[in-house]
Amino acid sequence: MKTRTTHAIAAVFSTAAILVSTASQASATDATQVKAELNDPAATPAAYMSYLRNSHEEGAAEALQGFQRLTSTEQQKFIDYLHDPEVLTSFLDKTKGQGSGISAYSRSGSSTSSLHNGDVIIKQERTVSGISAAARKPLPRGNHEAKYTTHLKLLGVKVIKLSLWVNFHSNGRDITKANYADAGKKNLSGAISISKGTPKKSLSKWGWCQGGHCSRGHNVDASVVWEGSIVYKGSTFQMDKKQWMRANVYGRVINYSLKNV
């Protein structure tokens, strides 16, 4: 009888030890998961949704709704894209050397490119405030603003927007002053860090001659450096890019690019 009792007690203690060990392992796993999500708000679909719910960034609510509409498979693919350096590199490189092929009289326009069978969409937009896109004359006397924006969408959800703009003065014939330049970003990736450098502005000269007639004037330029980084499989990838644009007195963004610094 004593032996049976001893064995029963031993079994109870053994079971308790297993339960304690299992609980400790589960607790350690939970702690690791929590730590991972604190270091990476987009570590999992659930973590990313929590990040968007608590984000004060403009567009977070719309991004959350869009992400929730995705299937579980698509949500995981979305998370994988966020952590893929090639996607970030492509986003920052797809706009390199742009500016050719712009309509002669277009004061606004956009262009898009896609990756991964359309899962990744990169869009560039160019606008001049308060001016008809069909106008063919120089900008009227006064201050005007030109803007160049690049967007990144993953599976239909807007994730990153980088904008650069410049305010300038026209005397009705030429750009006479670059008033100021500025830049802004919307970053709802959670996994990608992007910081803004100091925006710069300047006037650049142009000249064109045909036969005995020559025309000269000034364009307005603006630029900003974006410092981007992403942690992938324990390694940090750093990508610094310069966003640049040039507008003329006709209100057209005639050149724009995002290039390596």
C-alpha angles and dihedrals in degrees: 000000000000091000092053090050092049091050091048092051091047090051091051092051091046091052091047091051091052091049091049091048092048092048091049091051091048090048091050090049091049091048091050090049092049091048091049091050092048090053092041117029089192097050092120136006090256092050091048092052090050089050092052093047090056097039120111091196116123110260096023093121092051091047090051092051091049093048092048090054090061121094118250089257091051091047091056091047088051090053090049091052090051090057097043111103090202091064092052091044091050091049091053095040101043091078095052114127096005124154103082120111096031113150112260093239102027114124093178135027147138141218133193139200131184140210136191095029092309097312089116118049123186118191133184123198131189124192142164115208121247096357128119111245090221096055115120101188130087115275113275121253112288142056122318137177130220122194137193119192133182122198133194120203126185116197090338095311118119107232110162135020124181117188132186124183139173130201116210143167127243125195090201093266107044142011104259103176141022101217101187144321130218140170138205139188141202112203117181096157099102089199100059124070117209125178129184126233125206113296115233133201135190145157120252125198126234132185135185130182132188119179108318095338122091130182126196136179146126137282123200121235132195133181143172134183118231118200111206131181136175131185112226124176092339095312127104118225116202122200121177115190135182116219111204137176140176126202130186135212090267088066096250125137094224099177135021137161148162110217142162112279 
